[in-house]
Amino acid sequence: MKLLEPLSIGSMRLKNRMVMAPMTTNYGNEDQTPSDRLIAFLLERAKGGVGLITVEVCTVDVKQKYQPQSLTLGSDEFIPAHRKLTDALHQYDVKIQPQITHPGPESMSGFYFGEMPVAPSATTGACTGLPARELDIAELDGIVEAYAQTARRAREAGYDGIELHAAHCYMLLGTFLSPLKNKRMDAYGTDTPENRTRLLVRVLQRIKAVAGTDFPITLRISGFERIPGGRDAADTAAIAPLLVDAGVDAFHVSGGVSDPMVSQMICGPEYPDGYNLPAAEAIKRVVDVPVMVVGRFLDPEFAEQTLQDKRADMIVMGRPLLADPQLPNKVAAGKLEEIRRCISCQNCIDSMFLWPMDARMNCAVNPATGREQHLNYAPAAQQKHVVVIGAGPAGMEAARVACERGHRITLLEKSRRLGGSLT
Ligand SMILES: Cc1cc2nc3c(=O)[nH]c(=O)nc-3n(C[C@H](O)[C@H](O)[C@H](O)COP(=O)(O)O)c2cc1C
């Protein structure tokens, strides 16, 4: 199977072509370090056999906070906490990279540090609703350096590479690349491919200079912004070779732009499976580095066919690995019917919008997601006969876990069907 074949991104050798997408969880500590809960969540995916794990947004500046409990590598003091994460995951044969970001107009710096968010041109944060001011050209040097130092820290913390977030007309690099948010008339505007990519090219070149030419960079980009006035697939393909020249080792093709409910980035069933594929193919035609694609690869057979047809080199999965961290192992074992499938209910992302309440990510079909620290499927000391009353989702999950632990189960249901409110 193509999905199981190894592949290299620059110097990083991957055991297979299945990649975990970056997903902000809000499992981090208040001080922006990875928590034991986050490590346990990622560890479960590492054990599940995925080849490359992209850790969620990790900011380049401590004061540019993205979410209440997201991560930073904006200062050397954060390196040891990230080292704990990489050491834990590297026990399993997996590669790991953080998603390096300056949140730009999506920064919560206003809430936390009283500093106005920044953007290529004055705008309002799509998710925060906060005003952001236009960056002065002189400020860009500091931002380029922050990216480079963050990449260096990522390497020192034991990561195998980085993903640069420049997608979704979101964050800082994504907004600089898009005419929808970048209205500048100077050398960093969007009027030519060189101007449009100028900041990103500087960031890429400086990262290579500081973190090393052999430290792989994956670039996450929207192939097609899907909004009138935004970049289409041809526009993105036109800049892709410039970005490879500047140091990109692989492309990660997403699509769409940010909106308050991020419904274009994390698409529901109204979008077809593999909805970013045409844009990924357009980029693949013009570059000679690996191209990975994300977006509703819920069915491993479709993912395999995508690789067989050479439409992409790697498949990135977000929600499918929340629903079933063992998906890659089950693919390898040919046990596709045992995969617990994501149903695109969007509960994972909706649960993130409860801030300032307990806005932590959870999964409607996998109650263990985010609770890995406290999982206990070990055989029970004393085997019992457990009677579960009610075969709705909760009763069935209780019965399943009790069964895994070795108890004898009787499941009682008054209706003629199992599944309760799920049916
Ligand atoms: C809970 C959640 C959090 C996400 N956080 C991020 C993020 O921090 N950075 C990012 O670029 N994309 C983020 N995404 C988008 C995913 O990386 C991915 O592009 C999207 O879920 C579509 O892939 P899928 O159909 O395999 O889930 C997030 C998605 C989810 C569901």
PDBQT file of the ligand as one rigid body, heavy atoms in Angstrom, charges set to zero:
ROOT
HETATM    1  C1  LIG A 501     -10.184  20.957  16.895  1.00  0.00    +0.000 C 
HETATM    2  C2  LIG A 501      -9.416  21.451  15.708  1.00  0.00    +0.000 A 
HETATM    3  C3  LIG A 501      -8.380  22.380  15.881  1.00  0.00    +0.000 A 
HETATM    4  C4  LIG A 501      -7.652  22.843  14.778  1.00  0.00    +0.000 A 
HETATM    5  N1  LIG A 501      -6.577  23.681  14.971  1.00  0.00    +0.000 NA
HETATM    6  C5  LIG A 501      -5.795  24.023  13.927  1.00  0.00    +0.000 A 
HETATM    7  C6  LIG A 501      -4.587  24.744  14.118  1.00  0.00    +0.000 A 
HETATM    8  O1  LIG A 501      -4.170  25.031  15.256  1.00  0.00    +0.000 OA
HETATM    9  N2  LIG A 501      -3.878  25.087  13.013  1.00  0.00    +0.000 N 
HETATM   10  C7  LIG A 501      -4.289  24.778  11.744  1.00  0.00    +0.000 A 
HETATM   11  O2  LIG A 501      -3.607  25.140  10.778  1.00  0.00    +0.000 OA
HETATM   12  N3  LIG A 501      -5.408  24.050  11.538  1.00  0.00    +0.000 NA
HETATM   13  C8  LIG A 501      -6.148  23.648  12.585  1.00  0.00    +0.000 A 
HETATM   14  N4  LIG A 501      -7.248  22.858  12.383  1.00  0.00    +0.000 N 
HETATM   15  C9  LIG A 501      -7.577  22.404  11.013  1.00  0.00    +0.000 C 
HETATM   16  C10 LIG A 501      -6.997  21.003  10.774  1.00  0.00    +0.000 C 
HETATM   17  O3  LIG A 501      -5.589  21.047  10.781  1.00  0.00    +0.000 OA
HETATM   18  C11 LIG A 501      -7.487  20.420   9.423  1.00  0.00    +0.000 C 
HETATM   19  O4  LIG A 501      -7.040  21.245   8.380  1.00  0.00    +0.000 OA
HETATM   20  C12 LIG A 501      -9.002  20.310   9.341  1.00  0.00    +0.000 C 
HETATM   21  O5  LIG A 501      -9.527  19.695  10.498  1.00  0.00    +0.000 OA
HETATM   22  C13 LIG A 501      -9.431  19.509   8.097  1.00  0.00    +0.000 C 
HETATM   23  O6  LIG A 501      -8.875  18.215   8.137  1.00  0.00    +0.000 OA
HETATM   24  P1  LIG A 501      -9.765  16.890   8.541  1.00  0.00    +0.000 P 
HETATM   25  O7  LIG A 501     -10.915  16.853   7.573  1.00  0.00    +0.000 OA
HETATM   26  O8  LIG A 501      -8.805  15.762   8.377  1.00  0.00    +0.000 OA
HETATM   27  O9  LIG A 501     -10.212  17.104   9.936  1.00  0.00    +0.000 OA
HETATM   28  C14 LIG A 501      -7.987  22.396  13.478  1.00  0.00    +0.000 A 
HETATM   29  C15 LIG A 501      -9.032  21.472  13.319  1.00  0.00    +0.000 A 
HETATM   30  C16 LIG A 501      -9.732  20.987  14.405  1.00  0.00    +0.000 A 
HETATM   31  C17 LIG A 501     -10.817  19.958  14.187  1.00  0.00    +0.000 C 
ENDROOT
TORSDOF 0
